[in-house]
Amino acid sequence: MSTLVCFHAHPDDEVFNTGGVMRLAADAGHRVVLVTATDGALGEFPDGILAEGETLAERRKTELATSAGILGADRVVMLHYADSGMAGTPENDAPDAFCNVDVDEAAGKLAAVLDEENADVLTIYDPNGGYGHPDHIQVHYVGARAAELAGTKNVYETTANRDHMKKLVELNPNWADEDNSLDLDTFGLPESEITTVVDVSTVMDAKRNAMLAHETQVGDFGPFLQMPVDMLQAAFGREWFRRVGGGPSLTETELPL
């Protein structure tokens, strides 16, 4: 049995780029550990969805536990750093925001988890955090440093295939209309830099159910949940990674578990 540790910025991030590999690893009998840096307290949510007196952070913790269970996680660790908010917002300047914390201090916390779990594989984000979110970018640096501290050899940057996304948007131009903040010229990585493509189509039901578990994040998941099955498969049926220290090959079809 091997151990996969997936490091993410907020509750719900686990679904997009590693939900499939988590479920596949769990189904194969491996141990799966999910670590989130923040509580996602600054996320947007629909009016009236929270119970009286309930905070968004409390609800998102519950949603995370449900999603993690669906995806087969054996353990969930929250590092409890403050959400930094979207890029360019005033919350980016808060001294306790995750994007501003000392990298070595935060990496030490993650490294402790990697040591406890004797992690075989760690997933982090690419240097731009996929799409430039300050917390995602910090996950990259904290995760890479934690791997150094713990001696974790197999580190994979989860990302989006930029070329694939451009093709999908060309076929579905309404996607760009729904989210005009998406810069496809900087989103994810070009296909030439991707080393590992995992087919997760067999566990798409679990991935979709994990999306549904994050009820407060309907703004993130709503458009995708309305997709026909074939379109959902096209968008999320593969998960893309760049192996740290490995050359581009597009030959790996699974993580080394």
N, C-alpha and C positions, 0 to 999 in steps of 0.2 A: 504493500500500500504506500502510495506517495501522498504528499500534502501540497495542495494548491492554495496560495494566499492571494486574494484579489483586493487591491487597495484602491479605494474610490474617494471622491470628494464629498458627496452628499448621498443621503438615502434616495434611491431610485436610479442613480448612475450605474449601479451594478447590472441593471437589466440590459441596457443598450448594447454594450460591447463585450460583456463577459457572462451574461445570463446563460447563454448556450454552453460555453465551455464549463461553467460551474455544474450545470445539470448533467452534462456528459461525464464529467469527472466523478460526480457522486454516483451515477449509475454504474460506473466501472469499478466502484468500491474504494475510491480514493477519498481522503479527508479534504474537505473544502472549508476554508476560513475566509470570512468577509470582514474587511476593516474599512470603516468610513472615518474620514478626518473631521467632518463637521456634522451638526445636527440639521442642517438645511433650514434654519430658522428664518431665513430671508427669502425663501421661495414664494412664488405667487400661488394663490389658492382661491377657489370659488367662494363667494359670499355664502354664509350659512352652513358651510360644511363642518365646521368645528362645533363640538358640544360646548355648552355653557361652561366657561372657566377653563376650557382646554386650550393649550397653546399649540401652534403649528409644530414646534419641535417635539412635543409629546406625541402628537398624531403621527408624525413622520417616523418616529422611533417604532411605533406599533406597526406601521405600514412596512417598514424595513424588515421587522421580524417575520411578518407574513410572507413577504417576497423571498426572503432568505430561505424560509422553510420550503417554499415551492421550488426554489432553485437547488435545493439539496445541501445548503450550508450546515456544517456541524457546529460552527461557532460564529458569533457576530461580535465584533469589538468596535466600540465607538471611542475615538480619541478625544471627543468633546471640545474641539476647537471652535471658535466663533466663525460662522458663515461670513464670507467676505462680500457677498453680493455680486451682481453682474459687473463686468468690466466698465469702468467709467462712472460708477455710482459712488456717493460719498462714503459708503460703508467700507470701501477699499482702503480708506485712510485710517480706520480704527486700529489702534496699536495691538489689540488682541485678536484681530482678524487673522484667519489661518494664513492668508497670503503674506502676512508680515511677521510671522513667528520665526524664531531662530531655526534654521534648517536642521542643525545638528541635534537640537533639543527634541524636535518632533521626530526626527529620524531615530533617535534613541528609543522612543516609545514603540515605534513600529519594529525596530530591530529586536526588541524584547519579545514581541509576538513571534517574529520569525525564528528566534532562538528556541522559544518554548515549543513551537510546533515543528521544529526541525524542517523548515519549509524546503521543498524541492523546487517549486516554481513560484515566482512573484510576478503579478501583473501590475503595471503602473500606467501612466499616460505618456503620450509623445510630448516633446518639449513645449509645444503650444497648447497642451491640454486638450487636443482635439479641435477646439474652436475658440481658444483664447480666454476662457474663464479663469480669473485669477486663482481660484482654489484648485482648478484642474492643473494649472501650470505648477503650482506648489506641490501637488501630489507627485508630479514627475521628479522634482528635485529631492523632495523628502524621501520618496520611494527608492530612488537610485542610491542615495546616501545610506539609507537603512540596509540595503542589500550589501553595500560595502562593509558596513559595521558587523553585520551578521554572517558575512561570507556566503550569502545566497548566490549561487552561480547562474541559475537560469532565470533571467529577468526579461520580461516581454512587455513592450510598450503597446497597449491596446490603442487602436486608432480607427479611423474611417478610411476607406479607399476613395481618395479624392476623384480619381478618374471614373470609378464606378458610380459615385454619387452624381457627377456631372451628367452621365448618361441617363440616370434615373430621372433627374430633373428635366432633361430634354424631353423625355417621354411623358413626364407628368409636370408640366409647367405650373400647375396650381400650387405645387409644393412651395415654390419660390414666392408665390403671392402670399401664402399663409405665413411665411417666415422670411421677410425681406432683410432680416439681420444676418442671415447666413451668407458668409463670404466663401464661395466655393473655391476661390483661388488660394485660400489659406486653410480651408477645412481639412482636417486629417492629414494624410500623407499621400504623395503620388504613388501609383502602383509600383513604380520602379524601386521604391524604398521598402516595400512590404516584403517580409520574409516568410510569413506564416499565414495561411488561410485555413480556417477550420469550418467545415460544413456542419452547421448545427440545425439543419432543417428537420431532423428527426425529433427534436425537442422544442419545436416552435410553440406547441400548446403550452408548455411550461413557461416559456418566455413571455407569451401573451398573457397568461394568467398572472405572472409577476408584474406586468405592466398594470393590470387591473387592480392589483393589491395597493398600488400607490394612488389612492382615490383623490388625494388633494392635488396631485400633479396632472390633472386632466389636460392642462394647457400644453404639457410636454407630450403626453401620450395620446390624447384624444384623436388627432388626425390619423395616427397609425392604427388605432383600434377600429377605425371605420373602414380601413382598407380591405379589399377582397383578399382572400388567402394567398393568391399567387403574387400579389403586389407586396404583401407583408413578407413573404418568403424572399422576394427579390431584394427588399430593403434590409432584412435582418436575418436571413437564412445562412449567412456566412459571417464569421467574426474575424477581424483582421488584426495582425500584430507585426511589430518589428522586433526581432530578436536583438537584444543588446549584445554587441560584440560579434554579431554575425553579419555576413555579407548578404545583399539582396539575392534572392533565388526563386521565390515563389514555389519552393519545392516542399516545404514543411506543411503537413496537413493536420497536425495535432501538436499539443504542447507535450514536452517530455516528462510525462507522469508515469 
